[in-house]
Each structure stands twice: as structure tokens, then as C-alpha cells.
Amino acid sequence: MFGAGAASASAVWFVSLGYGARLLAPLFARPVARRVLDAAIALVMFAIALSLIT
């Protein structure tokens, strides 16, 4: 049961990742959107680093 659940969750994840990338491609064609995404990722990484330090 665990293996079947893990396999189906993986299939759902990768299919949704592919369709999501296709839907968001026009949005991320603009450089400003990529900069905003990069800034959000940087903030998350800094928050994780800060939580690991404390």
C-alpha cells in the first residue's frame, strides 16, 4: 500500500509540475517575474538559514 501510494503521489506531482510549468511559462517570460521569483526564493533560503543558526 505504501509503495502504491508513493508511486501515485509521485506521478501526480510530476504531471502537475509539467502542466503548471506550461501554464506559467508566459508569466515567467518577463524578466521582472523571474526577478520576483528569485527574490522570493532568496528570502526563503535566508529564513531557513536563520532558523538553522538559531
C-alpha positions as CSV (number, residue, x, y, z in Angstrom):
1,M,0.0,0.0,0.0
2,F,2.8,2.4,0.9
3,G,4.6,1.8,-2.4
4,A,1.4,2.2,-4.4
5,G,0.7,5.5,-2.6
6,A,4.2,6.8,-3.1
7,A,4.1,5.9,-6.8
8,S,0.8,7.5,-7.4
9,A,1.8,10.6,-5.4
10,S,5.0,10.9,-7.5
11,A,3.0,10.6,-10.7
12,V,0.5,13.2,-9.7
13,W,3.4,15.5,-8.6
14,F,5.3,15.3,-11.8
15,V,2.2,15.6,-14.0
16,S,1.1,18.7,-12.1
17,L,4.6,20.1,-12.2
18,G,4.6,19.7,-16.0
19,Y,1.2,21.3,-16.6
20,G,1.9,24.1,-14.1
21,A,5.2,24.9,-15.9
22,R,3.3,25.1,-19.2
23,L,0.6,27.4,-17.7
24,L,3.1,29.7,-16.0
25,A,5.6,29.9,-18.9
26,P,4.0,33.1,-20.4
27,L,4.2,34.8,-17.0
28,F,7.9,33.9,-16.5
29,A,8.8,35.1,-20.0
30,R,9.1,38.6,-18.5
31,P,12.4,39.3,-16.7
32,V,10.6,41.1,-13.8
33,A,8.6,38.0,-12.9
34,R,11.8,36.0,-12.8
35,R,13.5,38.6,-10.5
36,V,10.5,38.5,-8.1
37,L,10.7,34.6,-8.1
38,D,14.4,34.8,-7.4
39,A,13.9,37.3,-4.6
40,A,11.2,35.1,-3.0
41,I,13.5,32.1,-3.2
42,A,16.3,34.1,-1.6
43,L,14.1,35.2,1.3
44,V,13.0,31.6,1.9
45,M,16.6,30.4,1.9
46,F,17.7,33.2,4.3
47,A,14.8,32.3,6.6
48,I,15.9,28.6,6.6
49,A,19.5,29.6,7.2
50,L,18.4,31.9,10.1
51,S,16.3,29.1,11.6
52,L,19.2,26.7,11.4
53,I,21.5,29.2,13.1
54,T,19.2,29.9,16.0
